[in-house]
Amino acid sequence: MPNPTFFNLPSAKQQAIVDIAIAEFARCEYDSASISNIVKQAKIAKGSFYQYFEDKKDLYLYLIDLATQQKIAFLKASRPPQPQMGFFTYLHWLLSVGTQFDLSYPALSQITNRAFYGEIPFRDEVSKRTQLASLNYARELVDRARVQGDIDASIDADLAVFIINTLSHGLRDFIPQKLGLTPEQLTGEQFPQTVRAEIEQIFGDLVRVLEQGMGRASDVAQQHCESQSLNLTEDLASCQPPILGG
């Protein structure tokens, strides 16, 4: 987190330093990114930089937090095509909007991708920070879905939040492994359109599993019918038959 002296700077100066830092870390791996380049372009003394940030790691983590916050803000500001769409359709749409964020903010996206796929000595710390930041947003989604009846109210809300948050973050590892993407492709500016179509398919499959489970559709329907039949039998058995003949 920046020192208070950074936030005492005029907002335009703060933004200039941040923009230059984003460009540097988007262009280079963490180890090769240069504080000297940043301060030179920002026209500040190197000593001043260390009054604003503890070190390069402190600046980098600030940019990661900024990227995460901006992505969540982007998701919240985006409007779905159908305001009343169900939760699972909405979740699929949100995952797709996340790829739109990558196109709209390529430099921030590159920094985040480098944090997960590039050479960085504290990847676990970055992962924990991004998961923690998105946890509250996942909670909002789950609470809304429970109110709408899209998520079974008998399912523990904390568990639902955990599942959605863990799976959405796990896609960072699953997608490149599934599609055979190299670190160079993942930290580049854009994916080919064919790759984006495959990613959309993965999003759709993931949401379908969340909504319908992993059992075969016919088996799920059969179990539902058997459950309904069992409940009806129990209800009938619990009824007292009329006493005939007084």
C-alpha positions as CSV (number, residue, x, y, z in Angstrom):
1,M,0.0,0.0,0.0
2,P,1.4,3.4,-0.9
3,N,2.6,5.7,1.9
4,P,0.4,8.7,2.8
5,T,2.9,10.9,1.0
6,F,1.8,9.4,-2.3
7,F,-1.8,10.3,-1.6
8,N,-0.8,13.9,-0.7
9,L,0.3,14.4,-4.3
10,P,-2.0,16.2,-6.7
11,S,-4.4,13.6,-8.2
12,A,-3.0,14.3,-11.7
13,K,0.6,13.5,-10.5
14,Q,-0.6,10.3,-8.8
15,Q,-2.3,9.2,-12.0
16,A,0.7,10.0,-14.1
17,I,2.9,7.8,-11.8
18,V,0.4,5.0,-11.9
19,D,0.0,5.1,-15.7
20,I,3.7,5.0,-16.2
21,A,4.1,2.1,-13.7
22,I,1.3,0.2,-15.4
23,A,2.9,0.5,-18.8
24,E,6.3,-0.6,-17.4
25,F,4.9,-3.8,-15.7
26,A,2.7,-4.6,-18.6
27,R,5.7,-4.5,-20.9
28,C,8.2,-6.4,-18.7
29,E,8.3,-9.3,-16.3
30,Y,8.5,-8.3,-12.7
31,D,12.3,-8.8,-12.3
32,S,13.1,-6.8,-15.4
33,A,10.7,-3.9,-14.7
34,S,12.7,-0.9,-13.8
35,I,12.0,1.7,-11.1
36,S,14.6,3.9,-12.8
37,N,12.6,3.9,-16.0
38,I,9.4,4.8,-14.0
39,V,10.9,7.7,-12.1
40,K,12.7,9.0,-15.2
41,Q,9.4,9.1,-17.2
42,A,7.5,10.4,-14.2
43,K,10.1,13.1,-13.8
44,I,10.5,12.5,-10.1
45,A,13.7,11.8,-8.0
46,K,14.3,8.2,-7.1
47,G,14.4,9.2,-3.5
48,S,10.9,10.6,-3.9
49,F,9.7,7.2,-5.2
50,Y,10.8,5.6,-1.9
51,Q,8.8,8.2,0.0
52,Y,5.7,7.1,-1.9
53,F,6.3,3.3,-2.0
54,E,8.4,1.0,0.2
55,D,9.9,-0.8,-2.8
56,K,9.1,-2.3,-6.2
57,K,6.9,-5.0,-4.7
58,D,4.8,-2.5,-2.8
59,L,4.1,-0.6,-6.1
60,Y,3.4,-3.9,-7.9
61,L,0.9,-5.1,-5.4
62,Y,-0.8,-1.7,-5.4
63,L,-1.3,-2.1,-9.2
64,I,-2.7,-5.6,-8.7
65,D,-5.2,-4.3,-6.2
66,L,-6.0,-1.5,-8.6
67,A,-6.6,-3.9,-11.5
68,T,-8.8,-6.1,-9.3
69,Q,-10.9,-3.1,-8.1
70,Q,-11.3,-1.7,-11.6
71,K,-12.4,-5.1,-12.9
72,I,-15.1,-5.4,-10.2
73,A,-16.2,-1.9,-10.9
74,F,-16.4,-2.7,-14.6
75,L,-18.5,-5.7,-13.9
76,K,-20.9,-3.8,-11.7
77,A,-21.2,-1.0,-14.2
78,S,-22.0,-3.3,-17.1
79,R,-25.6,-3.8,-17.8
80,P,-26.9,-7.3,-18.8
81,P,-29.0,-7.5,-22.0
82,Q,-31.9,-8.9,-20.0
83,P,-32.2,-7.2,-16.5
84,Q,-34.3,-10.0,-15.1
85,M,-32.2,-12.9,-16.4
86,G,-31.7,-15.8,-14.0
87,F,-28.6,-16.1,-11.8
88,F,-26.9,-18.8,-13.8
89,T,-27.4,-17.0,-17.1
90,Y,-26.2,-13.9,-15.4
91,L,-23.1,-15.7,-14.1
92,H,-22.2,-16.8,-17.6
93,W,-22.7,-13.3,-18.9
94,L,-20.4,-12.0,-16.1
95,L,-17.6,-14.3,-17.0
96,S,-17.9,-13.1,-20.6
97,V,-17.9,-9.5,-19.5
98,G,-14.6,-10.3,-17.7
99,T,-13.0,-11.0,-21.1
100,Q,-14.4,-7.6,-22.3
101,F,-12.5,-6.0,-19.5
102,D,-9.3,-7.6,-20.7
103,L,-10.0,-6.0,-24.1
104,S,-10.9,-2.6,-22.7
105,Y,-7.9,-2.5,-20.3
106,P,-5.2,-4.5,-21.9
107,A,-2.3,-3.1,-19.9
108,L,-4.0,-3.9,-16.5
109,S,-5.0,-7.3,-17.9
110,Q,-1.3,-8.0,-18.9
111,I,-0.1,-7.1,-15.4
112,T,-2.6,-9.5,-13.8
113,N,-1.7,-12.3,-16.3
114,R,2.0,-11.8,-15.7
115,A,1.3,-12.1,-12.0
116,F,-0.2,-15.6,-12.5
117,Y,1.7,-16.9,-15.6
118,G,4.9,-14.9,-15.6
119,E,8.0,-15.0,-13.5
120,I,7.1,-13.5,-10.1
121,P,8.5,-14.6,-6.7
122,F,5.3,-14.0,-4.7
123,R,2.6,-15.5,-6.9
124,D,0.7,-17.0,-3.9
125,E,0.5,-13.6,-2.2
126,V,-1.0,-12.1,-5.4
127,S,-3.5,-15.0,-5.6
128,K,-4.7,-14.5,-2.1
129,R,-5.1,-10.8,-2.5
130,T,-7.2,-11.1,-5.7
131,Q,-9.4,-13.9,-4.2
132,L,-10.0,-11.8,-1.0
133,A,-11.0,-8.8,-3.1
134,S,-13.5,-10.7,-5.2
135,L,-15.0,-12.6,-2.2
136,N,-17.4,-9.8,-1.2
137,Y,-18.6,-9.5,-4.8
138,A,-19.3,-13.2,-4.9
139,R,-21.3,-12.9,-1.7
140,E,-23.5,-10.2,-3.3
141,L,-24.2,-12.5,-6.2
142,V,-25.1,-15.5,-4.0
143,D,-27.3,-13.4,-1.7
144,R,-29.2,-12.1,-4.7
145,A,-29.6,-15.6,-6.2
146,R,-30.9,-17.0,-2.9
147,V,-33.5,-14.2,-2.7
148,Q,-34.5,-14.9,-6.4
149,G,-34.8,-18.6,-5.7
150,D,-32.1,-19.5,-8.2
151,I,-29.9,-21.1,-5.5
152,D,-31.5,-23.6,-3.2
153,A,-32.0,-21.8,0.2
154,S,-31.0,-25.1,2.0
155,I,-27.5,-24.8,0.6
156,D,-25.1,-23.0,2.9
157,A,-24.4,-19.5,1.6
158,D,-20.8,-19.6,2.6
159,L,-20.3,-22.8,0.8
160,A,-22.0,-21.4,-2.4
161,V,-19.7,-18.3,-2.2
162,F,-16.6,-20.6,-1.7
163,I,-17.6,-22.7,-4.7
164,I,-18.2,-19.8,-7.1
165,N,-15.1,-17.8,-6.0
166,T,-12.8,-20.9,-6.1
167,L,-14.0,-22.1,-9.5
168,S,-13.8,-18.7,-11.1
169,H,-10.2,-18.2,-9.9
170,G,-9.4,-21.8,-10.8
171,L,-10.2,-21.0,-14.4
172,R,-6.9,-19.1,-14.5
173,D,-5.1,-22.4,-14.3
174,F,-7.6,-24.6,-16.1
175,I,-8.1,-22.6,-19.3
176,P,-4.4,-22.4,-20.3
177,Q,-3.9,-26.1,-19.5
178,K,-7.0,-27.1,-21.4
179,L,-6.3,-25.0,-24.4
180,G,-2.6,-25.5,-24.5
181,L,-1.8,-21.8,-24.1
182,T,1.8,-20.8,-23.5
183,P,2.9,-18.2,-20.9
184,E,3.9,-15.9,-23.8
185,Q,0.4,-16.1,-25.3
186,L,-1.2,-15.5,-21.9
187,T,0.9,-12.4,-21.2
188,G,0.5,-11.0,-24.7
189,E,-2.0,-8.3,-25.7
190,Q,-4.8,-10.4,-27.1
191,F,-6.0,-14.0,-27.7
192,P,-7.1,-15.1,-31.2
193,Q,-10.8,-15.0,-31.8
194,T,-10.9,-18.8,-32.0
195,V,-9.4,-19.1,-28.5
196,R,-12.0,-16.7,-27.2
197,A,-14.7,-18.9,-28.6
198,E,-13.2,-21.9,-26.8
199,I,-13.0,-19.9,-23.6
200,E,-16.7,-19.0,-24.0
201,Q,-17.5,-22.7,-24.3
202,I,-15.7,-23.4,-21.1
203,F,-17.7,-20.7,-19.3
204,G,-20.9,-22.2,-20.6
205,D,-19.9,-25.7,-19.4
206,L,-18.9,-24.5,-16.0
207,V,-22.1,-22.6,-15.4
208,R,-24.2,-25.6,-16.6
209,V,-22.4,-27.8,-14.1
210,L,-23.1,-25.3,-11.3
211,E,-26.8,-25.2,-12.3
212,Q,-27.5,-28.8,-13.1
213,G,-24.8,-30.8,-11.3
214,M,-22.5,-33.4,-12.8
215,G,-25.1,-36.3,-13.1
216,R,-26.6,-37.3,-16.4
217,A,-29.7,-35.3,-17.2
218,S,-31.8,-38.5,-17.4
219,D,-30.5,-39.7,-14.1
220,V,-31.2,-36.4,-12.4
221,A,-34.8,-36.4,-13.8
222,Q,-35.3,-40.0,-12.7
223,Q,-34.1,-39.2,-9.2
224,H,-36.4,-36.2,-9.0
225,C,-39.4,-38.3,-10.0
226,E,-38.5,-41.0,-7.5
227,S,-38.1,-38.3,-4.8
228,Q,-41.5,-36.8,-5.7
229,S,-43.1,-40.3,-5.7
230,L,-41.6,-41.1,-2.3
231,N,-42.8,-37.8,-0.8
232,L,-46.3,-38.5,-2.1
233,T,-46.3,-42.0,-0.6
234,E,-45.1,-40.7,2.7
235,D,-47.8,-38.0,2.6
236,L,-50.5,-40.5,1.9
237,A,-49.3,-42.9,4.6
238,S,-49.4,-40.1,7.2
239,C,-53.0,-39.4,6.4
240,Q,-55.6,-41.0,8.8
241,P,-58.1,-43.1,6.8
242,P,-61.8,-42.3,7.5
243,I,-63.5,-44.5,10.1
244,L,-66.4,-46.3,8.4
245,G,-69.4,-47.7,10.1
246,G,-68.9,-45.5,13.2
